[in-house]
């Protein structure tokens, strides 16, 4: 929801509890979330530091989510390098993610992880001027997403449907396909993306931000009522539809 300070407080408390004898196990996503908070603030160095802390823990851990979390860290690190115009370095980490996922075909969220990995590869290839390869990788990402949606499985941070739509949208921006990018970002909002600050500041979306094409979507997300954790109120798909109808659909722009 863009409340980075509160999110950071909660995850820091998780890590603190895990360092005490009250914790029965370590959930290998705390460092990942803190890294993501830093990245959304465009604090690349601290984001990379938290990713590396998470990877160091995973390297010596025997955890059911180890491979999954390793792949997610690799994809996120690659995203940082892409935003710093370091496409070659991004590919190194994306290949690591691809290798981990391919070697663990029965891991949870397998096709979702492949979707995010291939979308990142498409963006990196586009940044390197390899358009044909980028389009091929993006097609594969879409195929994996279709498979993932047929078997949604459980909730896994980093590969939620809205996160995958966002990753695909970013790849389309890299390929200078603004229409497809806008459609996927709108789909991301429909599926749960609620951080308008991310849409406004993400360097990967700069072409859409500069042209003003992204502003209707930002305005739409701003109009959503806040989520109330622990209460019964939340923004559902029907709420989304009602707000879009009330404010004017993006397709009319």
C-alpha positions as CSV (number, residue, x, y, z in Angstrom):
1,X,0.0,0.0,0.0
2,X,3.1,2.3,0.0
3,X,3.3,2.5,3.8
4,X,7.0,1.6,3.8
5,X,7.7,2.8,7.3
6,X,5.0,0.5,8.9
7,X,6.0,-2.4,6.7
8,X,9.7,-2.0,7.7
9,X,8.7,-1.9,11.4
10,X,6.7,-5.1,11.1
11,X,9.3,-7.1,9.2
12,X,12.1,-5.9,11.5
13,X,10.0,-7.3,14.4
14,X,9.8,-10.6,12.6
15,X,13.6,-10.7,12.3
16,X,14.0,-9.8,15.9
17,X,11.7,-12.6,17.0
18,X,13.5,-15.0,14.8
19,X,16.8,-14.2,16.6
20,X,15.3,-15.2,20.0
21,X,14.5,-18.6,21.4
22,X,10.8,-17.9,20.8
23,X,11.2,-18.7,17.1
24,X,10.6,-22.3,16.1
25,X,11.8,-21.7,12.5
26,X,13.1,-19.0,10.2
27,X,10.8,-17.7,7.5
28,X,13.2,-16.8,4.6
29,X,11.3,-13.8,3.4
30,X,12.1,-11.1,5.9
31,X,15.3,-9.9,4.3
32,X,13.5,-10.1,0.9
33,X,10.7,-7.7,2.1
34,X,13.2,-5.3,3.7
35,X,15.2,-5.2,0.4
36,X,12.0,-4.5,-1.5
37,X,11.1,-1.6,0.8
38,X,14.5,-0.1,0.2
39,X,14.2,-0.6,-3.6
40,X,10.8,1.1,-3.7
41,X,12.5,4.0,-2.0
42,X,15.2,3.8,-4.7
43,X,17.8,3.1,-2.1
44,X,19.6,0.5,-4.2
45,X,22.7,0.0,-2.0
46,X,20.7,-0.9,1.1
47,X,18.4,-3.1,-1.0
48,X,21.3,-5.1,-2.3
49,X,22.7,-5.4,1.2
50,X,19.4,-6.9,2.5
51,X,19.3,-9.3,-0.5
52,X,22.8,-10.4,0.2
53,X,22.0,-11.0,3.8
54,X,19.1,-13.2,2.8
55,X,21.2,-15.1,0.3
56,X,23.9,-15.7,3.0
57,X,21.3,-17.2,5.3
58,X,19.8,-19.4,2.5
59,X,23.2,-20.7,1.6
60,X,23.5,-22.5,4.9
61,X,19.8,-23.2,5.6
62,X,17.9,-26.4,5.1
63,X,14.5,-24.9,4.5
64,X,11.6,-26.0,2.3
65,X,11.5,-22.5,0.7
66,X,15.2,-22.2,0.2
67,X,15.3,-22.5,-3.6
68,X,12.2,-20.4,-4.1
69,X,13.5,-17.6,-1.9
70,X,16.9,-17.8,-3.7
71,X,15.3,-17.4,-7.0
72,X,13.2,-14.4,-5.8
73,X,16.3,-12.7,-4.4
74,X,18.0,-13.2,-7.7
75,X,15.1,-11.8,-9.7
76,X,14.9,-8.7,-7.4
77,X,18.6,-8.1,-7.5
78,X,18.4,-8.3,-11.3
79,X,15.6,-5.7,-11.2
80,X,17.9,-3.3,-9.3
81,X,20.7,-3.7,-11.8
82,X,18.3,-3.0,-14.7
83,X,17.2,0.2,-12.9
84,X,20.9,1.2,-12.7
85,X,21.4,0.5,-16.4
86,X,23.5,-2.6,-15.7
87,X,21.8,-5.1,-18.0
88,X,24.8,-7.5,-18.2
89,X,24.9,-7.8,-14.4
90,X,21.1,-8.3,-14.3
91,X,21.4,-11.2,-16.7
92,X,23.9,-13.0,-14.4
93,X,21.3,-13.0,-11.6
94,X,18.4,-13.9,-13.9
95,X,20.3,-16.9,-15.2
96,X,20.8,-18.0,-11.6
97,X,17.1,-17.8,-11.0
98,X,16.4,-19.7,-14.1
99,X,18.9,-22.4,-13.2
100,X,17.4,-22.8,-9.7
101,X,13.9,-23.0,-10.9
102,X,14.6,-25.3,-13.8
103,X,16.5,-27.7,-11.4
104,X,13.5,-27.8,-9.0
105,X,10.5,-28.5,-11.3
106,X,8.3,-29.6,-8.3
107,X,8.9,-26.4,-6.2
108,X,5.9,-24.4,-5.2
109,X,5.0,-21.6,-7.6
110,X,7.3,-23.0,-10.3
111,X,5.5,-21.4,-13.3
112,X,5.1,-18.1,-11.4
113,X,8.8,-18.0,-10.7
114,X,9.6,-18.8,-14.4
115,X,7.2,-16.0,-15.4
116,X,9.0,-13.4,-13.3
117,X,12.4,-14.7,-14.4
118,X,11.6,-14.7,-18.1
119,X,10.0,-11.3,-17.9
120,X,13.2,-10.0,-16.3
121,X,15.3,-11.6,-19.0
122,X,13.1,-10.0,-21.7
123,X,13.7,-6.6,-20.1
124,X,17.5,-7.2,-19.9
125,X,17.7,-8.4,-23.5
126,X,15.7,-5.3,-24.7
127,X,18.1,-3.1,-22.7
128,X,21.0,-4.8,-24.6
129,X,19.4,-4.1,-28.0
130,X,18.5,-7.8,-28.6
131,X,14.9,-7.2,-29.5
132,X,14.2,-10.6,-31.1
133,X,15.4,-12.5,-28.1
134,X,13.5,-10.2,-25.8
135,X,10.2,-10.8,-27.7
136,X,10.8,-14.5,-27.6
137,X,11.5,-14.4,-23.8
138,X,8.4,-12.3,-23.2
139,X,6.3,-14.8,-25.1
140,X,7.6,-17.6,-22.9
141,X,6.8,-15.5,-19.8
142,X,3.2,-15.1,-21.0
143,X,2.9,-18.8,-21.6
144,X,4.2,-19.6,-18.1
145,X,1.8,-17.0,-16.6
146,X,-1.2,-18.7,-18.4
147,X,-0.1,-22.0,-16.9
148,X,0.3,-20.5,-13.5
149,X,-3.2,-19.0,-13.6
150,X,-4.7,-22.4,-14.2
151,X,-3.2,-23.6,-10.9
152,X,-3.0,-20.5,-8.7
153,X,-1.9,-22.4,-5.6
154,X,-1.1,-20.6,-2.3
155,X,0.0,-17.1,-1.7
156,X,3.8,-16.6,-2.2
157,X,5.3,-13.2,-1.8
158,X,7.0,-11.9,-4.9
159,X,5.1,-13.9,-7.4
160,X,1.5,-12.8,-6.8
161,X,-0.5,-12.3,-10.0
162,X,-0.2,-8.5,-9.7
163,X,3.5,-8.8,-9.3
164,X,3.8,-10.9,-12.4
165,X,1.6,-8.5,-14.4
166,X,3.8,-5.6,-13.2
167,X,7.0,-7.5,-14.3
168,X,5.5,-8.2,-17.8
169,X,4.4,-4.6,-18.1
170,X,7.9,-3.4,-17.3
171,X,9.3,-5.7,-20.1
172,X,6.8,-4.2,-22.6
173,X,8.0,-0.7,-21.6
174,X,11.6,-1.8,-22.4
175,X,10.4,-3.0,-25.8
176,X,8.7,0.4,-26.4
177,X,5.2,-1.2,-26.4
178,X,3.3,1.3,-24.2
179,X,-0.2,0.0,-25.0
180,X,0.6,-3.5,-23.8
181,X,2.5,-2.1,-20.8
182,X,-0.5,0.0,-19.7
183,X,-2.9,-2.9,-20.1
184,X,-0.7,-5.2,-18.0
185,X,-0.3,-2.5,-15.3
186,X,-4.0,-2.0,-15.2
187,X,-4.4,-5.8,-14.8
188,X,-1.9,-5.6,-11.9
189,X,-4.1,-3.1,-10.2
190,X,-7.1,-5.2,-10.8
191,X,-5.3,-8.1,-9.2
192,X,-4.1,-6.2,-6.1
193,X,-1.4,-3.7,-6.7
194,X,-2.1,-0.9,-4.3
195,X,1.2,1.1,-4.1
196,X,0.7,4.2,-6.2
197,X,4.1,5.5,-5.1
198,X,5.7,2.6,-6.9
199,X,3.9,3.5,-10.1
200,X,4.9,7.1,-9.8
201,X,8.6,6.6,-9.0
202,X,9.7,3.3,-10.6
203,X,12.5,4.3,-13.1
204,X,11.5,1.4,-15.3
205,X,8.2,3.1,-16.0
206,X,9.7,6.5,-16.8
207,X,8.5,6.6,-20.4
208,X,4.9,6.1,-19.3
209,X,5.3,8.6,-16.4
210,X,6.8,11.3,-18.7
211,X,4.1,10.9,-21.3
212,X,1.3,11.1,-18.8
213,X,-0.1,7.7,-19.9
214,X,0.4,6.3,-16.4
215,X,-1.4,9.1,-14.5
216,X,-5.0,7.8,-14.9
217,X,-3.9,4.5,-13.3
218,X,-2.1,6.3,-10.5
219,X,-5.2,8.4,-9.8
220,X,-7.3,5.2,-9.8
221,X,-5.1,3.6,-7.2
222,X,-5.1,6.7,-5.0
223,X,-9.0,6.6,-4.9
224,X,-9.1,3.1,-3.4
225,X,-10.0,3.1,0.3
226,X,-7.3,1.9,2.6
227,X,-7.2,-1.7,3.7
228,X,-8.0,-2.4,7.3
229,X,-6.1,-5.4,8.6
230,X,-8.1,-7.6,11.0
231,X,-11.4,-6.0,9.9
232,X,-13.9,-7.3,7.4
233,X,-13.5,-4.3,5.0
234,X,-11.2,-4.7,2.0
235,X,-11.1,-3.7,-1.7
236,X,-12.6,-6.6,-3.7
237,X,-12.8,-7.0,-7.5
238,X,-16.4,-5.7,-7.3
239,X,-15.1,-2.6,-5.5
240,X,-12.5,-2.2,-8.2
241,X,-15.1,-2.4,-10.9
242,X,-17.3,0.1,-9.2
243,X,-14.5,2.6,-8.8
244,X,-13.4,2.3,-12.4
245,X,-17.0,2.9,-13.6
246,X,-17.3,5.9,-11.3
247,X,-14.0,7.5,-12.4
248,X,-13.9,6.5,-16.0
249,X,-12.2,3.5,-17.4
250,X,-8.6,3.7,-18.6
251,X,-9.6,2.4,-22.0
252,X,-11.5,5.6,-22.7
253,X,-8.3,7.7,-22.5
